[in-house]
């Protein structure tokens, strides 16, 4: 038994979130052999606290089956990097990665998905922020249960509001909840940029941007002026929703923002009285959309009254029912999203010094 044998065995252990073996994914950082004792160090490029134990178990079982191996020690950790964005932009200070959550159509549960995705990333071990980019219909303050206005120590910048352990900013914190935003496009896009750039975000690994539905001014601003690492499309299985989801997906393709995957919301309804299952909005629409466009299908969420009730009450599902099946689906989607992003090119701009030419 030698290092080559260990490496060969690790090629047979697959990271379910990245969809490839540990060696090919570059997750194995160190292998140590002392007699019959083998130590392996794995460093994942994405947060996966809920997956560590399962991964350790798979590695132990695989290596323990090798001749000459007695004790197996496995160490797993995460190291989140900043990933490449649009060619003419650079990542923002204090934010490693920005992930846009979009839908072509309203009413598919995009904001609820965005909030629970943010909470799921935090539960997996990441530092997370969420930006409410829906200026006309901000919903993040209510969903996070945050009230009041953000502080400003200098009169120029804002401190992010904190809810359930994640940083957030929304126009909803600055106006009354029932006040309509009667603004034209340029004012909306300027407000979006200010909310992002004038907030003192603190060491955010993933910034979730909850976009309004459609492919209008806000989406264009996001693509042209905000450094986005990737996007997620939320849809229901219904064909009408899929038609608009395709438009959103193609929009990101045209502006060269990688689509990390599709989330199918309201996938199936299970009757709370009799247990009967119904595909109210159709079946496997999100899966077909992902296959058509060659992107990952990240997961399917049920049509469950508790998801709606908990979002409305300011205590979203991932926080309210941490050990539930629904929360585990959100966390699985979060792991797969971050793992997909981890396969993308990394941002190396910080590795190069700034060159300043001065006339003395």
C-alpha positions in Angstrom: 0.0 0.0 0.0 1.4 3.3 -1.1 0.3 6.9 -2.0 -0.6 5.8 -5.6 -2.9 3.2 -4.2 -4.6 5.8 -2.0 -5.0 8.2 -4.9 -6.4 5.4 -7.1 -9.0 4.6 -4.4 -10.0 8.2 -4.0 -10.7 8.4 -7.7 -13.5 6.0 -7.0 -15.1 8.3 -4.4 -17.4 10.9 -6.0 -18.4 14.3 -4.6 -22.1 14.3 -5.3 -22.3 18.1 -5.4 -19.5 18.5 -8.0 -20.4 15.4 -9.9 -16.8 14.2 -10.2 -14.3 12.2 -8.2 -12.2 13.7 -5.4 -8.9 13.5 -7.3 -10.2 15.0 -10.5 -11.9 17.8 -8.6 -8.7 18.7 -6.9 -10.1 18.3 -3.5 -7.4 16.1 -2.1 -4.8 18.5 -0.5 -2.7 16.0 1.5 -2.2 12.3 1.9 0.0 11.0 4.8 0.9 7.3 5.4 2.4 6.1 8.7 2.5 2.3 8.8 -1.1 1.2 8.6 -2.4 4.6 9.5 -3.6 6.8 6.6 -4.5 10.5 6.9 -6.3 12.4 4.1 -7.0 16.1 4.0 -9.8 17.4 1.8 -10.5 21.0 1.1 -13.7 21.8 -0.7 -14.1 25.1 -2.7 -17.7 25.5 -1.4 -19.5 25.5 1.9 -20.8 22.0 2.8 -21.0 21.6 6.6 -24.0 19.3 6.1 -22.1 17.0 3.8 -18.8 16.7 5.7 -19.8 13.6 7.7 -21.1 11.7 4.7 -18.0 12.5 2.7 -15.7 11.4 5.6 -17.6 8.1 5.8 -17.3 7.4 2.1 -13.6 8.0 2.2 -13.0 5.9 5.3 -15.0 3.0 3.9 -13.1 3.1 0.6 -9.7 3.4 2.1 -10.4 0.8 4.8 -11.0 -1.8 2.1 -7.4 -1.5 0.9 -4.9 -4.1 2.0 -2.5 -2.8 4.6 -4.7 0.0 5.8 -5.7 -0.1 9.4 -6.7 3.3 10.8 -8.1 6.0 8.5 -8.3 9.7 9.5 -10.1 12.1 7.2 -10.1 15.9 7.7 -12.6 18.0 5.6 -12.8 21.8 5.4 -14.0 24.5 3.0 -12.1 27.4 1.4 -14.3 29.8 -0.6 -12.6 31.8 -3.3 -13.7 34.7 -5.4 -14.7 33.7 -8.9 -14.4 35.4 -12.2 -17.0 37.9 -13.3 -17.9 39.7 -16.6 -14.7 40.7 -18.4 -15.0 44.5 -17.9 -15.7 44.3 -14.2 -14.0 43.4 -10.9 -15.3 41.9 -7.7 -16.5 44.4 -5.1 -14.7 45.0 -1.9 -16.1 42.8 0.9 -17.9 40.5 -1.5 -16.3 37.4 -2.9 -19.2 36.2 -5.2 -22.5 37.6 -6.4 -25.2 35.1 -7.4 -28.3 36.4 -9.1 -31.6 34.6 -8.5 -34.0 35.3 -11.4 -37.2 34.2 -13.0 -38.8 35.3 -16.3 -42.2 35.3 -14.6 -43.6 36.6 -11.3 -45.4 34.4 -8.8 -43.0 31.4 -9.1 -41.6 31.8 -5.5 -38.3 33.4 -6.6 -37.9 35.6 -3.5 -38.8 32.8 -1.1 -36.3 30.6 -2.9 -33.6 33.4 -2.7 -34.1 34.0 1.0 -34.0 30.3 1.8 -31.0 29.7 -0.4 -29.1 32.5 1.4 -30.0 30.9 4.8 -29.0 27.5 3.5 -25.6 28.8 2.4 -25.1 30.2 5.9 -26.2 26.9 7.4 -23.5 25.2 5.3 -20.8 27.5 6.8 -20.6 30.6 4.5 -20.9 34.3 5.3 -23.9 35.5 3.3 -25.6 38.7 2.2 -28.8 39.3 0.3 -29.6 42.3 -1.9 -33.3 43.0 -2.7 -33.1 44.2 -6.3 -36.9 44.4 -6.7 -37.3 48.2 -6.2 -41.0 48.2 -7.1 -41.9 45.3 -4.9 -39.4 44.7 -2.2 -40.1 41.6 0.0 -36.9 40.7 1.7 -37.5 42.9 4.8 -40.7 41.1 5.6 -39.3 37.6 4.8 -36.3 38.2 7.1 -38.4 39.7 9.8 -36.3 42.9 9.8 -37.8 46.2 10.8 -36.5 49.8 11.1 -34.0 51.6 9.0 -30.3 50.9 8.5 -27.7 52.9 10.4 -25.3 55.3 8.8 -22.2 56.4 10.7 -21.0 58.9 8.1 -24.2 60.0 6.4 -22.9 58.5 3.1 -23.0 54.7 3.5 -25.4 52.3 5.1 -24.8 49.4 7.5 -26.5 46.2 6.3 -29.5 45.0 8.3 -29.1 41.7 10.0 -31.7 38.9 10.0 -31.3 35.3 10.9 -27.5 35.8 10.7 -27.3 37.2 7.2 -26.6 40.7 6.0 -29.3 42.4 3.8 -30.2 45.6 2.1 -33.4 46.7 0.4 -35.3 49.8 -0.6 -37.9 48.4 1.7 -35.8 49.5 4.7 -35.8 53.1 3.5 -39.5 53.6 2.7 -42.8 52.7 4.3 -44.0 49.2 3.4 -47.2 50.5 1.7 -45.4 53.3 -0.2 -45.4 52.7 -4.0 -42.1 53.4 -5.9 -43.3 55.5 -8.8 -40.0 55.7 -10.6 -38.8 55.5 -14.1 -36.1 53.1 -15.2 -33.0 55.3 -14.7 -34.0 56.0 -11.1 -34.5 52.3 -10.4 -31.1 51.3 -11.8 -29.4 54.1 -9.9 -31.1 53.0 -6.7 -30.0 49.4 -7.3 -26.3 50.5 -7.7 -26.4 52.6 -4.6 -28.0 49.9 -2.5 -25.1 47.6 -3.5 -22.2 50.0 -3.6 -23.0 52.2 -0.6 -23.6 49.4 1.9 -20.8 48.4 4.1 -20.9 44.6 3.4 -18.6 42.7 5.7 -16.6 39.7 4.4 -19.4 38.2 2.3 -18.7 34.9 0.7 -21.9 34.9 -1.3 -24.2 37.8 -2.1 -27.6 36.6 -3.3 -29.3 39.2 -5.5 -33.1 38.7 -5.6 -34.0 40.1 -9.0 -37.5 41.3 -10.1 -39.2 39.1 -12.7 -38.6 39.7 -16.4 -35.6 40.9 -18.5 -35.8 44.7 -18.1 -33.7 47.6 -16.8 -32.7 46.0 -13.5 -31.4 42.8 -15.2 -29.5 44.9 -17.8 -27.9 47.0 -15.1 -26.9 43.8 -13.2 -25.3 42.4 -16.3 -23.4 45.5 -17.3 -22.4 47.2 -14.1 -22.5 44.6 -11.3 -19.8 41.9 -11.1 -21.9 38.7 -11.1 -20.3 35.2 -10.7 -23.3 33.2 -11.8 -27.1 33.1 -11.9 -29.9 30.7 -10.9 -33.2 30.5 -12.7 -36.3 29.7 -10.6 -39.4 28.3 -12.4 -42.4 26.1 -11.8 -43.1 23.0 -14.0 -45.9 24.9 -15.7 -45.3 25.5 -19.4 -46.3 29.2 -19.2 -43.6 29.7 -16.5 -41.1 27.8 -18.5 -41.6 30.0 -21.6 -40.5 33.0 -19.5 -37.8 31.1 -17.7 -36.2 30.3 -21.1 -36.1 34.1 -21.8 -34.3 34.7 -18.5 -31.8 31.9 -19.2 -31.0 33.2 -22.7 -30.6 36.7 -21.3 -27.8 35.6 -19.0 -26.2 33.6 -21.9 -26.1 36.7 -24.1 -24.5 38.9 -21.4 -22.0 36.1 -20.6 -23.1 35.4 -17.0 -22.9 31.6 -16.4 -26.2 30.0 -15.4 -25.4 27.7 -12.4 -28.6 25.8 -12.7 -32.4 25.6 -12.6 -34.6 25.3 -9.4 -38.1 24.0 -9.9 -40.4 25.4 -7.3 -43.9 24.1 -6.4 -42.9 20.8 -8.0 -45.4 18.5 -6.3 -48.2 18.9 -3.7 -48.7 16.3 -1.0 -52.1 16.5 0.6 -51.8 17.1 4.4 -55.0 15.2 5.0 -54.8 12.1 2.9 -51.2 12.0 1.7 -52.2 12.0 -2.0 -49.6 13.5 -4.4 -50.5 15.8 -7.2 -48.4 17.6 -9.9 -50.6 20.7 -9.9 -48.4 22.7 -12.2 -47.2 19.8 -14.4 -44.3 17.4 -14.0 -40.5 17.7 -14.7 -40.7 21.0 -16.5 -37.5 22.3 -14.8 -35.7 19.1 -15.6 -36.6 19.4 -19.3 -35.5 23.1 -19.3 -32.1 22.2 -17.8 -31.6 19.4 -20.4 -32.6 21.6 -23.3 -30.0 24.3 -22.4 -27.3 22.0 -21.0 -27.3 23.4 -17.5 -27.6 21.7 -14.1 -30.9 20.9 -12.5 -30.3 21.9 -8.9 -33.4 20.5 -7.2 -37.2 20.5 -6.9 -39.2 22.0 -4.0 -42.7 21.0 -3.0 -45.8 23.2 -3.0 -46.1 23.4 0.8 -48.2 25.8 2.8 -45.5 26.0 5.5 -43.0 27.5 3.1 -45.4 30.4 2.4 -46.5 30.9 6.0 -43.0 31.0 7.3 -41.8 33.4 4.7 -44.7 35.7 5.4 -44.1 35.6 9.1 -40.4 36.6 8.8 -39.0 33.2 9.8 -38.2 31.3 6.5 -38.2 27.5 6.4 -34.5 26.9 6.6 -34.5 28.8 9.9 -37.9 27.7 11.2 -37.6 24.0 10.4 -33.8 23.4 10.4 -34.0 19.6 10.5 -36.9 19.2 8.1 -36.9 17.5 4.7 -37.7 20.8 3.0 -34.7 22.5 4.7 -32.5 19.7 3.5 -33.7 20.2 -0.1 -32.8 23.9 0.2 -29.4 23.0 1.7 -28.7 20.5 -1.1 -29.6 23.2 -3.7 -27.2 25.6 -1.9 -24.3 23.0 -1.9 -24.8 22.2 -5.6 -25.0 25.9 -6.5 -21.8 26.8 -4.7 -20.1 23.6 -6.0 -21.0 24.5 -9.5 -19.6 28.0 -9.0 -16.4 26.4 -7.5 -15.8 24.8 -10.9 -15.7 28.2 -12.6 -12.5 30.2 -13.2 -11.2 32.0 -10.1 -10.6 35.7 -9.9 -6.9 36.5 -9.8 -7.0 40.3 -9.9 -6.0 40.6 -6.3 -2.8 38.6 -7.0 -1.5 41.4 -9.3 -0.1 44.6 -7.9 -1.5 48.0 -9.0 1.0 49.9 -11.1 1.0 53.6 -10.6 3.1 55.9 -12.8 4.0 59.2 -11.2 5.9 62.2 -12.6 8.5 63.3 -10.0 
